[in-house]
């Protein structure tokens, strides 16, 4: 059985550009199979910070949310 700590990683620090862009470290992109053009969801908690989740992973478990996001994107 895999220990939970075996699944945790620190990928380094990132810098926000003057255009508000960040670069996800290559190792993180490989580990999470994030490809060019992939949608990433950004969640926030003002007390605890930001979380980035690969949209395809999140949405395959939430068909209703996918429909809402798709509709919003077409507006």
PQR file with spaces between the fields and no chain letter, atoms N, CA, C, O and H, PARSE charges and radii, in Angstrom:
ATOM       1  N    UNK     1       0.841   -1.181    0.000 -0.4000 1.5000
ATOM       2  CA   UNK     1       0.000    0.000    0.000 -0.0000 2.0000
ATOM       3  C    UNK     1       0.890    1.250    0.000  0.5500 1.7000
ATOM       4  O    UNK     1       1.897    1.304    0.706 -0.5500 1.4000
ATOM       5  N    UNK     2       0.508    2.248   -0.796 -0.4000 1.5000
ATOM       6  CA   UNK     2       1.283    3.481   -0.896 -0.0000 2.0000
ATOM       7  C    UNK     2       0.940    4.414    0.255  0.5500 1.7000
ATOM       8  O    UNK     2      -0.233    4.657    0.540 -0.5500 1.4000
ATOM       9  H    UNK     2      -0.309    2.204   -1.370  0.4000 1.0000
ATOM      10  N    UNK     3       1.961    4.931    0.911 -0.4000 1.5000
ATOM      11  CA   UNK     3       1.733    5.902    1.978 -0.0000 2.0000
ATOM      12  C    UNK     3       1.317    7.229    1.353  0.5500 1.7000
ATOM      13  O    UNK     3       1.812    7.582    0.282 -0.5500 1.4000
ATOM      14  H    UNK     3       2.914    4.733    0.681  0.4000 1.0000
ATOM      15  N    UNK     4       0.403    7.985    2.009 -0.4000 1.5000
ATOM      16  CA   UNK     4      -0.017    9.278    1.453 -0.0000 2.0000
ATOM      17  C    UNK     4       1.148   10.210    1.154  0.5500 1.7000
ATOM      18  O    UNK     4       1.101   10.943    0.166 -0.5500 1.4000
ATOM      19  H    UNK     4       0.001    7.698    2.879  0.4000 1.0000
ATOM      20  N    UNK     5       2.192   10.205    1.978 -0.4000 1.5000
ATOM      21  CA   UNK     5       3.323   11.106    1.763 -0.0000 2.0000
ATOM      22  C    UNK     5       4.095   10.773    0.488  0.5500 1.7000
ATOM      23  O    UNK     5       4.801   11.628   -0.048 -0.5500 1.4000
ATOM      24  H    UNK     5       2.230    9.610    2.781  0.4000 1.0000
ATOM      25  N    UNK     6       3.966    9.538   -0.003 -0.4000 1.5000
ATOM      26  CA   UNK     6       4.636    9.156   -1.246 -0.0000 2.0000
ATOM      27  C    UNK     6       4.022    9.843   -2.458  0.5500 1.7000
ATOM      28  O    UNK     6       4.641    9.894   -3.520 -0.5500 1.4000
ATOM      29  H    UNK     6       3.392    8.844    0.433  0.4000 1.0000
ATOM      30  N    UNK     7       2.816   10.370   -2.310 -0.4000 1.5000
ATOM      31  CA   UNK     7       2.110   11.004   -3.416 -0.0000 2.0000
ATOM      32  C    UNK     7       2.229   12.523   -3.396  0.5500 1.7000
ATOM      33  O    UNK     7       1.733   13.186   -4.307 -0.5500 1.4000
ATOM      34  H    UNK     7       2.313   10.328   -1.447  0.4000 1.0000
ATOM      35  N    UNK     8       2.856   13.071   -2.407 -0.4000 1.5000
ATOM      36  CA   UNK     8       2.982   14.528   -2.295 -0.0000 2.0000
ATOM      37  C    UNK     8       4.299   14.985   -2.897  0.5500 1.7000
ATOM      38  O    UNK     8       5.323   14.316   -2.763 -0.5500 1.4000
ATOM      39  H    UNK     8       3.259   12.532   -1.667  0.4000 1.0000
ATOM      40  N    UNK     9       4.260   16.135   -3.562 -0.4000 1.5000
ATOM      41  CA   UNK     9       5.457   16.665   -4.222 -0.0000 2.0000
ATOM      42  C    UNK     9       5.562   18.167   -3.995  0.5500 1.7000
ATOM      43  O    UNK     9       4.558   18.854   -3.804 -0.5500 1.4000
ATOM      44  H    UNK     9       3.428   16.678   -3.670  0.4000 1.0000
ATOM      45  N    UNK    10       6.778   18.657   -4.018 -0.4000 1.5000
ATOM      46  CA   UNK    10       7.037   20.096   -4.076 -0.0000 2.0000
ATOM      47  C    UNK    10       7.769   20.321   -5.386  0.5500 1.7000
ATOM      48  O    UNK    10       8.838   19.754   -5.612 -0.5500 1.4000
ATOM      49  H    UNK    10       7.593   18.100   -4.173  0.4000 1.0000
ATOM      50  N    UNK    11       7.193   21.152   -6.254 -0.4000 1.5000
ATOM      51  CA   UNK    11       7.751   21.361   -7.584 -0.0000 2.0000
ATOM      52  C    UNK    11       8.545   22.654   -7.708  0.5500 1.7000
ATOM      53  O    UNK    11       9.026   22.970   -8.796 -0.5500 1.4000
ATOM      54  H    UNK    11       6.324   21.613   -6.071  0.4000 1.0000
ATOM      55  N    UNK    12       8.694   23.400   -6.639 -0.4000 1.5000
ATOM      56  CA   UNK    12       9.458   24.636   -6.704 -0.0000 2.0000
ATOM      57  C    UNK    12       8.557   25.850   -6.610  0.5500 1.7000
ATOM      58  O    UNK    12       7.361   25.736   -6.341 -0.5500 1.4000
ATOM      59  H    UNK    12       8.304   23.143   -5.755  0.4000 1.0000
ATOM      60  N    UNK    13       9.143   27.010   -6.834 -0.4000 1.5000
ATOM      61  CA   UNK    13       8.411   28.276   -6.778 -0.0000 2.0000
ATOM      62  C    UNK    13       8.167   28.778   -8.195  0.5500 1.7000
ATOM      63  O    UNK    13       8.956   28.516   -9.103 -0.5500 1.4000
ATOM      64  H    UNK    13      10.115   27.103   -7.052  0.4000 1.0000
ATOM      65  N    UNK    14       7.075   29.498   -8.371 -0.4000 1.5000
ATOM      66  CA   UNK    14       6.773   30.105   -9.666 -0.0000 2.0000
ATOM      67  C    UNK    14       6.618   31.604   -9.469  0.5500 1.7000
ATOM      68  O    UNK    14       6.337   32.069   -8.365 -0.5500 1.4000
ATOM      69  H    UNK    14       6.434   29.711   -7.634  0.4000 1.0000
ATOM      70  N    UNK    15       6.802   32.349  -10.539 -0.4000 1.5000
ATOM      71  CA   UNK    15       6.689   33.804  -10.500 -0.0000 2.0000
ATOM      72  C    UNK    15       5.565   34.234  -11.424  0.5500 1.7000
ATOM      73  O    UNK    15       5.425   33.718  -12.533 -0.5500 1.4000
ATOM      74  H    UNK    15       7.031   31.971  -11.436  0.4000 1.0000
ATOM      75  N    UNK    16       4.768   35.179  -10.960 -0.4000 1.5000
ATOM      76  CA   UNK    16       3.692   35.726  -11.783 -0.0000 2.0000
ATOM      77  C    UNK    16       4.287   36.820  -12.663  0.5500 1.7000
ATOM      78  O    UNK    16       4.950   37.733  -12.169 -0.5500 1.4000
ATOM      79  H    UNK    16       4.882   35.598  -10.060  0.4000 1.0000
ATOM      80  N    UNK    17       4.045   36.721  -13.978 -0.4000 1.5000
ATOM      81  CA   UNK    17       4.571   37.731  -14.905 -0.0000 2.0000
ATOM      82  C    UNK    17       3.734   39.002  -14.818  0.5500 1.7000
ATOM      83  O    UNK    17       2.690   39.025  -14.167 -0.5500 1.4000
ATOM      84  H    UNK    17       3.507   35.980  -14.379  0.4000 1.0000
ATOM      85  N    UNK    18       4.201   40.055  -15.478 -0.4000 1.5000
ATOM      86  CA   UNK    18       3.447   41.310  -15.472 -0.0000 2.0000
ATOM      87  C    UNK    18       2.110   41.162  -16.196  0.5500 1.7000
ATOM      88  O    UNK    18       1.239   42.020  -16.059 -0.5500 1.4000
ATOM      89  H    UNK    18       5.050   40.036  -16.006  0.4000 1.0000
ATOM      90  N    UNK    19       1.938   40.094  -16.955 -0.4000 1.5000
ATOM      91  CA   UNK    19       0.666   39.805  -17.626 -0.0000 2.0000
ATOM      92  C    UNK    19      -0.192   38.836  -16.813  0.5500 1.7000
ATOM      93  O    UNK    19      -1.248   38.402  -17.274 -0.5500 1.4000
ATOM      94  H    UNK    19       2.646   39.397  -17.066  0.4000 1.0000
ATOM      95  N    UNK    20       0.257   38.500  -15.613 -0.4000 1.5000
ATOM      96  CA   UNK    20      -0.506   37.609  -14.747 -0.0000 2.0000
ATOM      97  C    UNK    20      -0.335   36.133  -15.062  0.5500 1.7000
ATOM      98  O    UNK    20      -1.105   35.304  -14.578 -0.5500 1.4000
ATOM      99  H    UNK    20       1.115   38.852  -15.238  0.4000 1.0000
ATOM     100  N    UNK    21       0.657   35.798  -15.859 -0.4000 1.5000
ATOM     101  CA   UNK    21       0.874   34.408  -16.257 -0.0000 2.0000
ATOM     102  C    UNK    21       1.860   33.716  -15.323  0.5500 1.7000
ATOM     103  O    UNK    21       2.758   34.339  -14.756 -0.5500 1.4000
ATOM     104  H    UNK    21       1.283   36.472  -16.252  0.4000 1.0000
ATOM     105  N    UNK    22       1.663   32.409  -15.182 -0.4000 1.5000
ATOM     106  CA   UNK    22       2.603   31.580  -14.429 -0.0000 2.0000
ATOM     107  C    UNK    22       2.979   30.382  -15.296  0.5500 1.7000
ATOM     108  O    UNK    22       2.221   29.988  -16.183 -0.5500 1.4000
ATOM     109  H    UNK    22       0.934   31.903  -15.642  0.4000 1.0000
ATOM     110  N    UNK    23       4.134   29.813  -15.040 -0.4000 1.5000
ATOM     111  CA   UNK    23       4.585   28.623  -15.757 -0.0000 2.0000
ATOM     112  C    UNK    23       4.561   27.459  -14.774  0.5500 1.7000
ATOM     113  O    UNK    23       5.168   27.520  -13.705 -0.5500 1.4000
ATOM     114  H    UNK    23       4.749   30.133  -14.320  0.4000 1.0000
ATOM     115  N    UNK    24       3.855   26.402  -15.149 -0.4000 1.5000
ATOM     116  CA   UNK    24       3.818   25.198  -14.328 -0.0000 2.0000
ATOM     117  C    UNK    24       5.106   24.426  -14.606  0.5500 1.7000
ATOM     118  O    UNK    24       5.416   24.148  -15.765 -0.5500 1.4000
ATOM     119  H    UNK    24       3.362   26.352  -16.018  0.4000 1.0000
ATOM     120  N    UNK    25       5.860   24.077  -13.566 -0.4000 1.5000
ATOM     121  CA   UNK    25       7.120   23.367  -13.782 -0.0000 2.0000
ATOM     122  C    UNK    25       6.938   22.103  -14.636  0.5500 1.7000
ATOM     123  O    UNK    25       5.931   21.404  -14.522 -0.5500 1.4000
ATOM     124  H    UNK    25       5.608   24.303  -12.625  0.4000 1.0000
ATOM     125  N    UNK    26       7.924   21.826  -15.486 -0.4000 1.5000
ATOM     126  CA   UNK    26       7.864   20.699  -16.423 -0.0000 2.0000
ATOM     127  C    UNK    26       7.598   19.375  -15.713  0.5500 1.7000
ATOM     128  O    UNK    26       6.808   18.565  -16.197 -0.5500 1.4000
ATOM     129  H    UNK    26       8.742   22.394  -15.578  0.4000 1.0000
ATOM     130  N    UNK    27       8.237   19.148  -14.587 -0.4000 1.5000
ATOM     131  CA   UNK    27       8.039   17.884  -13.866 -0.0000 2.0000
ATOM     132  C    UNK    27       6.586   17.739  -13.414  0.5500 1.7000
ATOM     133  O    UNK    27       6.025   16.645  -13.478 -0.5500 1.4000
ATOM     134  H    UNK    27       8.879   19.806  -14.194  0.4000 1.0000
ATOM     135  N    UNK    28       5.978   18.827  -12.962 -0.4000 1.5000
ATOM     136  CA   UNK    28       4.569   18.789  -12.555 -0.0000 2.0000
ATOM     137  C    UNK    28       3.675   18.509  -13.758  0.5500 1.7000
ATOM     138  O    UNK    28       2.721   17.737  -13.661 -0.5500 1.4000
ATOM     139  H    UNK    28       6.433   19.715  -12.911  0.4000 1.0000
ATOM     140  N    UNK    29       3.987   19.143  -14.903 -0.4000 1.5000
ATOM     141  CA   UNK    29       3.196   18.889  -16.116 -0.0000 2.0000
ATOM     142  C    UNK    29       3.296   17.422  -16.533  0.5500 1.7000
ATOM     143  O    UNK    29       2.303   16.819  -16.941 -0.5500 1.4000
ATOM     144  H    UNK    29       4.762   19.769  -14.982  0.4000 1.0000
ATOM     145  N    UNK    30       4.487   16.857  -16.429 -0.4000 1.5000
ATOM     146  CA   UNK    30       4.662   15.434  -16.770 -0.0000 2.0000
ATOM     147  C    UNK    30       3.891   14.540  -15.794  0.5500 1.7000
ATOM     148  O    UNK    30       3.153   13.648  -16.212 -0.5500 1.4000
ATOM     149  H    UNK    30       5.293   17.347  -16.097  0.4000 1.0000
ATOM     150  N    UNK    31       4.066   14.786  -14.500 -0.4000 1.5000
ATOM     151  CA   UNK    31       3.415   13.948  -13.486 -0.0000 2.0000
ATOM     152  C    UNK    31       1.896   13.965  -13.614  0.5500 1.7000
ATOM     153  O    UNK    31       1.238   12.950  -13.387 -0.5500 1.4000
ATOM     154  H    UNK    31       4.666   15.511  -14.161  0.4000 1.0000
ATOM     155  N    UNK    32       1.342   15.118  -13.977 -0.4000 1.5000
ATOM     156  CA   UNK    32      -0.115   15.261  -14.056 -0.0000 2.0000
ATOM     157  C    UNK    32      -0.633   15.227  -15.487  0.5500 1.7000
ATOM     158  O    UNK    32      -1.813   15.480  -15.731 -0.5500 1.4000
ATOM     159  H    UNK    32       1.876   15.943  -14.161  0.4000 1.0000
ATOM     160  N    UNK    33       0.240   14.916  -16.424 -0.4000 1.5000
ATOM     161  CA   UNK    33      -0.117   14.794  -17.843 -0.0000 2.0000
ATOM     162  C    UNK    33      -0.885   16.026  -18.326  0.5500 1.7000
ATOM     163  O    UNK    33      -1.966   15.915  -18.905 -0.5500 1.4000
ATOM     164  H    UNK    33       1.198   14.710  -16.225  0.4000 1.0000
ATOM     165  N    UNK    34      -0.309   17.191  -18.078 -0.4000 1.5000
ATOM     166  CA   UNK    34      -0.894   18.456  -18.521 -0.0000 2.0000
ATOM     167  C    UNK    34      -0.264   18.812  -19.860  0.5500 1.7000
ATOM     168  O    UNK    34       0.946   19.015  -19.961 -0.5500 1.4000
ATOM     169  H    UNK    34       0.569   17.282  -17.608  0.4000 1.0000
ATOM     170  N    UNK    35      -1.102   18.885  -20.879 -0.4000 1.5000
ATOM     171  CA   UNK    35      -0.644   19.165  -22.235 -0.0000 2.0000
ATOM     172  C    UNK    35      -0.899   20.621  -22.614  0.5500 1.7000
ATOM     173  O    UNK    35      -1.678   21.312  -21.957 -0.5500 1.4000
ATOM     174  H    UNK    35      -2.085   18.720  -20.797  0.4000 1.0000
ATOM     175  N    UNK    36      -0.245   21.080  -23.669 -0.4000 1.5000
ATOM     176  CA   UNK    36      -0.446   22.434  -24.187 -0.0000 2.0000
ATOM     177  C    UNK    36      -1.926   22.619  -24.496  0.5500 1.7000
ATOM     178  O    UNK    36      -2.546   21.754  -25.114 -0.5500 1.4000
ATOM     179  H    UNK    36       0.388   20.519  -24.203  0.4000 1.0000
ATOM     180  N    UNK    37      -2.487   23.736  -24.072 -0.4000 1.5000
ATOM     181  CA   UNK    37      -3.890   24.043  -24.332 -0.0000 2.0000
ATOM     182  C    UNK    37      -4.861   23.448  -23.329  0.5500 1.7000
ATOM     183  O    UNK    37      -6.064   23.702  -23.404 -0.5500 1.4000
ATOM     184  H    UNK    37      -1.982   24.438  -23.571  0.4000 1.0000
ATOM     185  N    UNK    38      -4.356   22.662  -22.395 -0.4000 1.5000
ATOM     186  CA   UNK    38      -5.207   22.023  -21.383 -0.0000 2.0000
ATOM     187  C    UNK    38      -5.836   23.080  -20.479  0.5500 1.7000
ATOM     188  O    UNK    38      -5.182   24.049  -20.093 -0.5500 1.4000
ATOM     189  H    UNK    38      -3.379   22.455  -22.334  0.4000 1.0000
ATOM     190  N    UNK    39      -7.104   22.881  -20.148 -0.4000 1.5000
ATOM     191  CA   UNK    39      -7.795   23.787  -19.223 -0.0000 2.0000
ATOM     192  C    UNK    39      -7.453   23.384  -17.794  0.5500 1.7000
ATOM     193  O    UNK    39      -7.450   22.205  -17.438 -0.5500 1.4000
ATOM     194  H    UNK    39      -7.635   22.094  -20.461  0.4000 1.0000
ATOM     195  N    UNK    40      -7.166   24.397  -16.994 -0.4000 1.5000
ATOM     196  CA   UNK    40      -6.870   24.204  -15.579 -0.0000 2.0000
ATOM     197  C    UNK    40      -7.870   25.039  -14.789  0.5500 1.7000
ATOM     198  O    UNK    40      -8.046   26.227  -15.062 -0.5500 1.4000
ATOM     199  H    UNK    40      -7.168   25.355  -17.283  0.4000 1.0000
ATOM     200  N    UNK    41      -8.524   24.420  -13.809 -0.4000 1.5000
ATOM     201  CA   UNK    41      -9.454   25.143  -12.952 -0.0000 2.0000
ATOM     202  C    UNK    41      -8.673   25.730  -11.784  0.5500 1.7000
ATOM     203  O    UNK    41      -7.754   25.099  -11.261 -0.5500 1.4000
ATOM     204  H    UNK    41      -8.381   23.455  -13.588  0.4000 1.0000
ATOM     205  N    UNK    42      -9.041   26.935  -11.381 -0.4000 1.5000
ATOM     206  CA   UNK    42      -8.374   27.608  -10.269 -0.0000 2.0000
ATOM     207  C    UNK    42      -9.407   27.847   -9.172  0.5500 1.7000
ATOM     208  O    UNK    42     -10.400   28.545   -9.375 -0.5500 1.4000
ATOM     209  H    UNK    42      -9.787   27.448  -11.806  0.4000 1.0000
ATOM     210  N    UNK    43      -9.156   27.257   -8.009 -0.4000 1.5000
ATOM     211  CA   UNK    43     -10.020   27.433   -6.853 -0.0000 2.0000
ATOM     212  C    UNK    43      -9.268   28.265   -5.828  0.5500 1.7000
ATOM     213  O    UNK    43      -8.039   28.222   -5.772 -0.5500 1.4000
ATOM     214  H    UNK    43      -8.349   26.690   -7.844  0.4000 1.0000
ATOM     215  N    UNK    44      -9.992   29.017   -5.024 -0.4000 1.5000
ATOM     216  CA   UNK    44      -9.326   29.830   -4.023 -0.0000 2.0000
ATOM     217  C    UNK    44     -10.057   29.842   -2.699  0.5500 1.7000
ATOM     218  O    UNK    44     -11.283   29.750   -2.641 -0.5500 1.4000
ATOM     219  H    UNK    44     -10.990   29.052   -5.070  0.4000 1.0000
ATOM     220  N    UNK    45      -9.291   29.956   -1.657 -0.4000 1.5000
ATOM     221  CA   UNK    45      -9.792   30.137   -0.301 -0.0000 2.0000
ATOM     222  C    UNK    45      -8.965   31.274    0.276  0.5500 1.7000
ATOM     223  O    UNK    45      -7.744   31.160    0.383 -0.5500 1.4000
ATOM     224  H    UNK    45      -8.295   30.032   -1.704  0.4000 1.0000
ATOM     225  N    UNK    46      -9.612   32.363    0.646 -0.4000 1.5000
ATOM     226  CA   UNK    46      -8.880   33.550    1.086 -0.0000 2.0000
ATOM     227  C    UNK    46      -8.005   33.291    2.308  0.5500 1.7000
ATOM     228  O    UNK    46      -7.044   34.025    2.542 -0.5500 1.4000
ATOM     229  H    UNK    46     -10.604   32.456    0.559  0.4000 1.0000
ATOM     230  N    UNK    47      -8.319   32.271    3.081 -0.4000 1.5000
ATOM     231  CA   UNK    47      -7.496   31.944    4.244 -0.0000 2.0000
ATOM     232  C    UNK    47      -6.380   30.951    3.925  0.5500 1.7000
ATOM     233  O    UNK    47      -5.348   30.942    4.596 -0.5500 1.4000
ATOM     234  H    UNK    47      -9.100   31.676    2.890  0.4000 1.0000
ATOM     235  N    UNK    48      -6.583   30.113    2.901 -0.4000 1.5000
ATOM     236  CA   UNK    48      -5.640   29.019    2.672 -0.0000 2.0000
ATOM     237  C    UNK    48      -4.915   29.049    1.336  0.5500 1.7000
ATOM     238  O    UNK    48      -3.954   28.302    1.151 -0.5500 1.4000
ATOM     239  H    UNK    48      -7.422   30.121    2.356  0.4000 1.0000
ATOM     240  N    UNK    49      -5.342   29.886    0.403 -0.4000 1.5000
ATOM     241  CA   UNK    49      -4.612   30.002   -0.850 -0.0000 2.0000
ATOM     242  C    UNK    49      -5.345   29.449   -2.057  0.5500 1.7000
ATOM     243  O    UNK    49      -6.563   29.270   -2.049 -0.5500 1.4000
ATOM     244  H    UNK    49      -6.122   30.493    0.554  0.4000 1.0000
ATOM     245  N    UNK    50      -4.563   29.182   -3.099 -0.4000 1.5000
ATOM     246  CA   UNK    50      -5.090   28.733   -4.386 -0.0000 2.0000
ATOM     247  C    UNK    50      -4.834   27.246   -4.601  0.5500 1.7000
ATOM     248  O    UNK    50      -3.890   26.672   -4.059 -0.5500 1.4000
ATOM     249  H    UNK    50      -3.574   29.327   -3.106  0.4000 1.0000
ATOM     250  N    UNK    51      -5.703   26.641   -5.405 -0.4000 1.5000
ATOM     251  CA   UNK    51      -5.515   25.256   -5.833 -0.0000 2.0000
ATOM     252  C    UNK    51      -5.785   25.192   -7.325  0.5500 1.7000
ATOM     253  O    UNK    51      -6.757   25.771   -7.811 -0.5500 1.4000
ATOM     254  H    UNK    51      -6.470   27.108   -5.845  0.4000 1.0000
ATOM     255  N    UNK    52      -4.932   24.495   -8.045 -0.4000 1.5000
ATOM     256  CA   UNK    52      -5.075   24.303   -9.484 -0.0000 2.0000
ATOM     257  C    UNK    52      -5.440   22.841   -9.723  0.5500 1.7000
ATOM     258  O    UNK    52      -4.784   21.937   -9.204 -0.5500 1.4000
ATOM     259  H    UNK    52      -4.143   24.025   -7.650  0.4000 1.0000
ATOM     260  N    UNK    53      -6.491   22.614  -10.512 -0.4000 1.5000
ATOM     261  CA   UNK    53      -6.943   21.251  -10.794 -0.0000 2.0000
ATOM     262  C    UNK    53      -7.138   21.096  -12.295  0.5500 1.7000
ATOM     263  O    UNK    53      -7.759   21.944  -12.937 -0.5500 1.4000
ATOM     264  H    UNK    53      -7.024   23.347  -10.933  0.4000 1.0000
ATOM     265  N    UNK    54      -6.613   20.027  -12.847 -0.4000 1.5000
ATOM     266  CA   UNK    54      -6.793   19.732  -14.265 -0.0000 2.0000
ATOM     267  C    UNK    54      -8.292   19.568  -14.531  0.5500 1.7000
ATOM     268  O    UNK    54      -8.946   18.725  -13.917 -0.5500 1.4000
ATOM     269  H    UNK    54      -6.108   19.338  -12.327  0.4000 1.0000
ATOM     270  N    UNK    55      -8.827   20.367  -15.437 -0.4000 1.5000
ATOM     271  CA   UNK    55     -10.265   20.386  -15.684 -0.0000 2.0000
ATOM     272  C    UNK    55     -10.800   19.018  -16.086  0.5500 1.7000
ATOM     273  O    UNK    55     -11.859   18.606  -15.613 -0.5500 1.4000
ATOM     274  H    UNK    55      -8.296   21.052  -15.936  0.4000 1.0000
ATOM     275  N    UNK    56     -10.086   18.314  -16.947 -0.4000 1.5000
ATOM     276  CA   UNK    56     -10.579   17.010  -17.411 -0.0000 2.0000
ATOM     277  C    UNK    56     -10.723   16.019  -16.261  0.5500 1.7000
ATOM     278  O    UNK    56     -11.659   15.220  -16.249 -0.5500 1.4000
ATOM     279  H    UNK    56      -9.225   18.648  -17.331  0.4000 1.0000
ATOM     280  N    UNK    57      -9.818   16.060  -15.309 -0.4000 1.5000
ATOM     281  CA   UNK    57      -9.894   15.158  -14.160 -0.0000 2.0000
ATOM     282  C    UNK    57     -11.075   15.505  -13.266  0.5500 1.7000
ATOM     283  O    UNK    57     -11.788   14.625  -12.784 -0.5500 1.4000
ATOM     284  H    UNK    57      -9.057   16.708  -15.319  0.4000 1.0000
ATOM     285  N    UNK    58     -11.268   16.786  -13.057 -0.4000 1.5000
ATOM     286  CA   UNK    58     -12.347   17.245  -12.186 -0.0000 2.0000
ATOM     287  C    UNK    58     -13.703   17.041  -12.846  0.5500 1.7000
ATOM     288  O    UNK    58     -14.647   16.567  -12.215 -0.5500 1.4000
ATOM     289  H    UNK    58     -10.689   17.501  -13.449  0.4000 1.0000
ATOM     290  N    UNK    59     -13.790   17.402  -14.116 -0.4000 1.5000
ATOM     291  CA   UNK    59     -15.079   17.409  -14.793 -0.0000 2.0000
ATOM     292  C    UNK    59     -15.605   16.024  -15.137  0.5500 1.7000
ATOM     293  O    UNK    59     -16.816   15.848  -15.271 -0.5500 1.4000
ATOM     294  H    UNK    59     -13.023   17.787  -14.629  0.4000 1.0000
ATOM     295  N    UNK    60     -14.734   15.047  -15.281 -0.4000 1.5000
ATOM     296  CA   UNK    60     -15.235   13.700  -15.586 -0.0000 2.0000
ATOM     297  C    UNK    60     -16.055   13.157  -14.430  0.5500 1.7000
ATOM     298  O    UNK    60     -16.847   12.230  -14.599 -0.5500 1.4000
ATOM     299  H    UNK    60     -13.750   15.190  -15.172  0.4000 1.0000
ATOM     300  N    UNK    61     -15.860   13.741  -13.257 -0.4000 1.5000
ATOM     301  CA   UNK    61     -16.617   13.334  -12.081 -0.0000 2.0000
ATOM     302  C    UNK    61     -17.810   14.250  -11.834  0.5500 1.7000
ATOM     303  O    UNK    61     -18.602   14.007  -10.924 -0.5500 1.4000
ATOM     304  H    UNK    61     -15.216   14.494  -13.120  0.4000 1.0000
ATOM     305  N    UNK    62     -17.942   15.295  -12.633 -0.4000 1.5000
ATOM     306  CA   UNK    62     -19.001   16.283  -12.412 -0.0000 2.0000
ATOM     307  C    UNK    62     -19.669   16.691  -13.724  0.5500 1.7000
ATOM     308  O    UNK    62     -19.455   17.809  -14.191 -0.5500 1.4000
ATOM     309  H    UNK    62     -17.299   15.493  -13.373  0.4000 1.0000
ATOM     310  N    UNK    63     -20.468   15.819  -14.327 -0.4000 1.5000
ATOM     311  CA   UNK    63     -21.078   16.141  -15.622 -0.0000 2.0000
ATOM     312  C    UNK    63     -21.931   17.409  -15.603  0.5500 1.7000
ATOM     313  O    UNK    63     -21.950   18.155  -16.582 -0.5500 1.4000
ATOM     314  H    UNK    63     -20.642   14.910  -13.947  0.4000 1.0000
ATOM     315  N    UNK    64     -22.631   17.659  -14.507 -0.4000 1.5000
ATOM     316  CA   UNK    64     -23.466   18.858  -14.427 -0.0000 2.0000
ATOM     317  C    UNK    64     -22.609   20.124  -14.486  0.5500 1.7000
ATOM     318  O    UNK    64     -22.972   21.095  -15.150 -0.5500 1.4000
ATOM     319  H    UNK    64     -22.616   17.054  -13.711  0.4000 1.0000
ATOM     320  N    UNK    65     -21.494   20.108  -13.800 -0.4000 1.5000
ATOM     321  CA   UNK    65     -20.602   21.260  -13.808 -0.0000 2.0000
ATOM     322  C    UNK    65     -20.006   21.459  -15.196  0.5500 1.7000
ATOM     323  O    UNK    65     -19.843   22.594  -15.644 -0.5500 1.4000
ATOM     324  H    UNK    65     -21.200   19.320  -13.260  0.4000 1.0000
ATOM     325  N    UNK    66     -19.685   20.381  -15.868 -0.4000 1.5000
ATOM     326  CA   UNK    66     -19.156   20.468  -17.224 -0.0000 2.0000
ATOM     327  C    UNK    66     -20.150   21.174  -18.140  0.5500 1.7000
ATOM     328  O    UNK    66     -19.761   22.033  -18.931 -0.5500 1.4000
ATOM     329  H    UNK    66     -19.817   19.459  -15.504  0.4000 1.0000
ATOM     330  N    UNK    67     -21.413   20.823  -18.040 -0.4000 1.5000
ATOM     331  CA   UNK    67     -22.441   21.454  -18.872 -0.0000 2.0000
ATOM     332  C    UNK    67     -22.526   22.952  -18.584  0.5500 1.7000
ATOM     333  O    UNK    67     -22.671   23.755  -19.505 -0.5500 1.4000
ATOM     334  H    UNK    67     -21.729   20.125  -17.397  0.4000 1.0000
ATOM     335  N    UNK    68     -22.439   23.322  -17.322 -0.4000 1.5000
ATOM     336  CA   UNK    68     -22.488   24.743  -16.953 -0.0000 2.0000
ATOM     337  C    UNK    68     -21.288   25.495  -17.515  0.5500 1.7000
ATOM     338  O    UNK    68     -21.446   26.588  -18.059 -0.5500 1.4000
ATOM     339  H    UNK    68     -22.322   22.670  -16.574  0.4000 1.0000
ATOM     340  N    UNK    69     -20.098   24.930  -17.392 -0.4000 1.5000
ATOM     341  CA   UNK    69     -18.895   25.589  -17.886 -0.0000 2.0000
ATOM     342  C    UNK    69     -18.908   25.694  -19.405  0.5500 1.7000
ATOM     343  O    UNK    69     -18.489   26.707  -19.966 -0.5500 1.4000
ATOM     344  H    UNK    69     -19.970   24.042  -16.950  0.4000 1.0000
ATOM     345  N    UNK    70     -19.386   24.654  -20.065 -0.4000 1.5000
ATOM     346  CA   UNK    70     -19.464   24.657  -21.519 -0.0000 2.0000
ATOM     347  C    UNK    70     -20.419   25.748  -21.994  0.5500 1.7000
ATOM     348  O    UNK    70     -20.122   26.466  -22.949 -0.5500 1.4000
ATOM     349  H    UNK    70     -19.726   23.831  -19.609  0.4000 1.0000
ATOM     350  N    UNK    71     -21.547   25.870  -21.339 -0.4000 1.5000
ATOM     351  CA   UNK    71     -22.531   26.903  -21.684 -0.0000 2.0000
ATOM     352  C    UNK    71     -21.934   28.293  -21.474  0.5500 1.7000
ATOM     353  O    UNK    71     -22.092   29.176  -22.317 -0.5500 1.4000
ATOM     354  H    UNK    71     -21.789   25.287  -20.564  0.4000 1.0000
ATOM     355  N    UNK    72     -21.252   28.480  -20.355 -0.4000 1.5000
ATOM     356  CA   UNK    72     -20.635   29.773  -20.029 -0.0000 2.0000
ATOM     357  C    UNK    72     -19.567   30.136  -21.062  0.5500 1.7000
ATOM     358  O    UNK    72     -19.448   31.297  -21.454 -0.5500 1.4000
ATOM     359  H    UNK    72     -21.123   27.762  -19.671  0.4000 1.0000
ATOM     360  N    UNK    73     -18.795   29.143  -21.498 -0.4000 1.5000
ATOM     361  CA   UNK    73     -17.723   29.376  -22.466 -0.0000 2.0000
ATOM     362  C    UNK    73     -18.282   29.824  -23.818  0.5500 1.7000
ATOM     363  O    UNK    73     -17.635   30.590  -24.532 -0.5500 1.4000
ATOM     364  H    UNK    73     -18.892   28.201  -21.179  0.4000 1.0000
ATOM     365  N    UNK    74     -19.472   29.354  -24.169 -0.4000 1.5000
ATOM     366  CA   UNK    74     -20.084   29.694  -25.453 -0.0000 2.0000
ATOM     367  C    UNK    74     -20.742   31.073  -25.452  0.5500 1.7000
ATOM     368  O    UNK    74     -21.045   31.611  -26.517 -0.5500 1.4000
ATOM     369  H    UNK    74     -19.998   28.731  -23.589  0.4000 1.0000
ATOM     370  N    UNK    75     -20.967   31.650  -24.270 -0.4000 1.5000
ATOM     371  CA   UNK    75     -21.607   32.976  -24.176 -0.0000 2.0000
ATOM     372  C    UNK    75     -20.701   34.083  -24.646  0.5500 1.7000
ATOM     373  O    UNK    75     -21.093   35.250  -24.629 -0.5500 1.4000
ATOM     374  H    UNK    75     -20.721   31.213  -23.405  0.4000 1.0000
